Amino acid sequence: VKKKRRHEWFRKTIFTLWVFPEAVLRFVIQYWATRRWLSLVLGLPAIVCAVAFLVVRPWHSRTPAVERARQFDQQGRRALEQGDLQVAAVSFRRISFLDARSPAASYGMGLTAERQGDLASARSWMQRIAPDTEPGYPPAHHWLAGEMMRRETPLELHEASILEHHLLQAARSPAFEAESRVNLTRLYLLRGEPDNAVRQMERVVAQRPAMLLDLARLHAQAGRTAEARRVAVKAGEFFQAKTAEEPSQPLNRQAWASSLVLQERYEDAVRVLSEGLNLPDPEPIHKALGAVYLQWLTATTKPDKPDPVRQLEFLDRILQHDAANERALLVLASLAVGDDQTAEQAVALLNQMLARGAAPGAIHLALGTRALNRGEFEVGLMHLEQAQQRNPRIPEVLNNLAWGLAHQDPPDLPRALQLAETAQKMSKHPEIHDTLGTILAKMGRPREAVTQLETALRLLPPRADIHRTLGDLYEQLGNAGLADEHRRLAEKLQSAPRPR
Amino acid sequence: VSAAEIVIENTASEVVGPSSRRSVHFSVALAVVVLASHLPLVLLHFYHLWMHRPHYQFFPLLLAAIAWLAWQRWPQWSLPAPAPWWSTGLLATGWTVLAAATVLWSPWLAAIALVLSIGGLIGRYAAPGQWRDWLPVWLVMWLVVPPPFRWDFQLIFWLQSSTSQMASRLLDLLRVLHLMEGHVLVLPGHRMLVDEACSGVNSVLVLLVLTALFVVTASRPLIWSVLLLLSSVAWAWAANVVRITTIALAQAWYQVDLSSGWRHELLGYITISLALIWLISTDYCLAFFLRPIILRRVDLSEFALEDSALSRAWNWFVGAGAKMYWGPVPSEEDDQVASEDPAEPDPEGQLVDPGPIRPGTYVWLGAFGLFGLLQLASFVVPGQPALVADLDSIRFEREDLPEELGGWTLVEFQPEERALRDRVALYSDEWLFRRGPLVCRVSIDYPFSDWHELTVCYRGTGWQVIDRRPVIDWQESGPDGPYVQVALLRQSGEYGWLVFGLFNQRGEAVTPLDAPEAHWPSVWEKLTRSPLACWLLGLRRRELAETTYQLQVFASGTVDLSPEQKDEVREFFLSFRAAVLAAHRGRLSQMERRP
């Protein structure tokens, strides 16, 4: 019976399997034949719209969130470049919605806030992704470092450490490495850490051989002559090759010459530069030649035993190439002080320069100062007035002009005071305190004069004339003891009227 | 009821004799008493729906439609039959719920009781087979009862989020730069709130009700009806996605503002029309797919004309009964005819004769009548004065806060007035205060009804609640009562610190709810709102919906506030609340002194 039942079950299964496709087929035919196709046509809008809505999500998901974030980042940066801050703000905020931890979003929002003038918010956004003590997003570290370096107030010691941290973190990014290491070099130099500065620069030159020259200078500055020479040789080879590649580019030639100067190969440097004088614009080469000659002069002049004739010869060459070279003119002005033959030659050279129309301000200053020292007030004031008219923002000119006006006959004390006060606003040079004090003394304002002269006395080397004036002033103020003390010191110093 | 009464009377006079007429009158009286016993609280329920649930303001139309449906399906006189057990059960449940509603003074429970009682009455007086006609109508009646636990508001929030997200995806595909911060659509230079109306909750409910009425009227089969009802929700949602997307596109591409004014209204009508078109199209679509198999001999081969179990199953599935149909030429009526079960007799035109009056009927009459009277009595029980504010006299001003408050300096003041019956407050007075690097936005928002969970609004603008802590202990909260402090985080990484609280018309703090989303008042809480219970138990009565004022202090930044800064903000909230309460109480005392 069991066997029969098993067979029956088997038969039924086979029968069902045989019949089922037929039943399905019949059902499909019946179903198909009894549809109302007009209903389907009228139902099509619903079907199409439903499919459209159903497709939106998968279609939207085809673009990965990372790719979408990248697109928004690009869009935001473009908008920032174009100054469209509203688009930038929305773009960067969208990134944060796609990836809440994305530093690009905070960075972009920080940049946008900066452009909107909200520096506090910008700093806050950046600090979120670039903390002061931990590694963060290099571009934000770079931004924070730049923001610290742009501050007008000098950095405190701990702030300098934070700046160092930001620069070191920014240097992790290839995009900011060179710039950050150059800034680190500057920071270390300011902090008096030349070894660290050199280490940073050595890492820069690996990427930018053009910085070899700066590295050589750093070595020279740190007193490592051999290292400076070694690097300067490499720099010279590099810039020589660059000059061969681009002969019309004056900068490469100048850098090549500079590397030769660092090797103390002055004649070669002059030769290299002279070869560039036939360039369409030789002016930079002339200036570079002037600088080479000046360095040559400086390097070969012994401070304890100067050779004025040789100095004049070099100055003549310098001024032939760069008539406005301020340092050369200053050296020339210092040579012009005195009554010896060198001074006369220096004056003649200055007059020649003046006649050629070169750097008249500086030359007028040198000639005017010399004339004042010689007691030729009319000539001196004429030159200094000329110097002031050409550049009214040189404190030395204003100070010397004020001095001359106060000592001419009759003195013009109100104008002298005004000029001296303007000079003091521009510079904290102690000579200006002396000038101001002298003028105030002459104007009969002893208390103010004492303040200025005592400041000058504290900052300048001891001078008899200051003590003498202070003696007179204290006598006016009724302090005979102090007046006598100053006079005693003045007599002790026995100094002649100082050159200004 | 009166129309029904007339019908019954007319038919009864034609069909039955004088002995039955008394029982018919008695039955009508019972129905009237049962319905009337619910009315006081149900009317209060409708008032609350109108005032506090703007998305239910369609209910008068729904009631009218139900009345029309009832009129259309009103039964004719029929043979005597005893009341089925389930109708007695429904009536008993209705009475129990009505009793609870009266004692606890719950209009919502009264609405449930009414629907249950109507179900009981239908069962009691309709013919045995007539439930197929009445069940859909009875189910439609449930639409006047909002869901518990404020699920309708959660549905609103979900719809706002859902439509916003979908619109955002569409705008992405159309390459329109935008940002959806919660329910706020941000375009470069523009911010638009996707509010409740835009989110589609109104149109969802309206379309749902219309569809429900349609499927009942058109006698659509069950599967068909369910699918059509579901599609109505989907199409209302889709229409609102279109609406939001259109607003954004108009602004982004053509700089046309469709987010307010007559343009916004017009767009709303267009999109709801679009949803209706989609709905009609869906009905046709379902008519195509769910049509029963009705064979025509002329069209099919012998093979296809054979009886098929699958076809019979299909016909059963689509509500046409488990049999094959044959017809020379199927017509539109076929669908209707096929959708009804021919096996059962058509119950149209039958009303059960209640027969002789049973003693139980008197019990029902008395039981329902008692609670009807108790409700009426509750209205005249003496109680506390109403805590509903006269908003014309209670308004806050800039001068209510000093220029310097607790070390904070006033920077800006901005009053705002919004549309009436908005879910947000009618008035918002906003001050901006600064103290060092901290800037706080403080505001008074009013009027609200009872507790208003402010975190919902913040979630709507893209904030996530990290931590919410009600401060109830008076030693911590201070003499002016409890408040809530909330830590917030935005997806963009911004942090927020919010301190808020509410006070009522008397200036007393409203106790914050622990879990406001799923708050179910305790029996004791309900009793304190019941006039009858308060009168009997000597309790101090609370109004069903008292006017409340919301105070908030909010600070945000790109980094989280330090604990010290949070304390500063909290202290500032306490100073702010003290100043506002002093101004409020001063104004109240002025009003009391007036003749």
Interface residues (C-beta under 8 A of the other chain):
Chain A: A23 V24 R26 F27 I29 Q30 Y31 A33 T34 R35 R36 W37 S39 L40 L42 G43 L44 P45 A46 I47 C49 A50 F53 V56 R57 W59 H60 R68 Q75 D84 Q86 V87 A89 V90 S91 R93 R94 S96 F97 A100 A105 S106 M109 A120 S121 S124 W125 Q127 R128
Chain B: M166 R169 L170 D172 L173 L177 H178 L179 M180 E181 V186 L187 P188 G189 S231 A234 W235 A238 V241 I277 W278 L279 I280 S281 T282 D283 Y284 C285 L286 A287 F288 R291 P292 I293 I294 L295 R296 D299 L300 F303 A304 E306 S308 A309 L310 S311 W314 P330 P437 Q491 S492 G493 G557 T558 V559
